[in-house]
Amino acid sequence: DHWRKNIPVLAESHRVFSIDLIGYGYSDKPNPRELGDSPFYTFETWGSQLNDFCREVVKDEAFFICNSIGGLVGLQAAVADPTICKGVMLLNISLRMLHITKQPWNTPVGKFFFQTVATREAVRNILCQCPVLVVWGDKDPWEPIELGRAYGNFDSVEDFVALPGVGHCPQDEAPHLVNPLVESFAARHATVKN
């Protein structure tokens, strides 16, 4: 439902798909307690879901146009299999879902890994695997625009676009602003091959 104002317009010139992540929207909502001890609702699970969908249904490369938690999923999918993703457009990406202090990289081993392996150059190489556009509604009550601007400063981000008077779901609140951005982003990178 979040993309109902975008799909008809974008489908006039593109193949358009919208999926619900496992546990969200109209998708199945398995009880993680019934699936064992391993975490089930993870960005890796959802990133795999997105890449599997592209391989099995889309059967082609795709642009990932992502809002909120979907932005983290799109980035995870792009990193996991850069041959699928032609570009990522992030709309008010939600980092509050990360719960940074609870992640495995906040352990002594994790910190060592990030100090030695996840160098600025390594992160830049990962992010440069596909084009990234950051779009942010400046009235988002949960994810402040300053956060979006900080992402826009990364070398690998081609542009940062602020949407005045728009909240957390720009695609739903201001499709007249978002749809042209999607169209121009896809047009700029339509021939990009990974």
Buried (B, 14 or more C-beta within 10 A) or exposed (E): EBBEBBBEBBEEEBEBEBBBBBBBEEEEEEEBEEEEEEEBBEBEBBBBBBBEBBEEEEEEBBBBBBBBBBBBBBBBBBBBBBBBBBBBBBBBBBBEEEEEEEEEEEEEEEEEEBEEEEEEEEBEEBBEBBBBBBBBBBBBEEBEBEBBBEBBEBEBBBEBBBBEEBBBBBBBBBBEBBBEBBBEBBEBBEEEEE
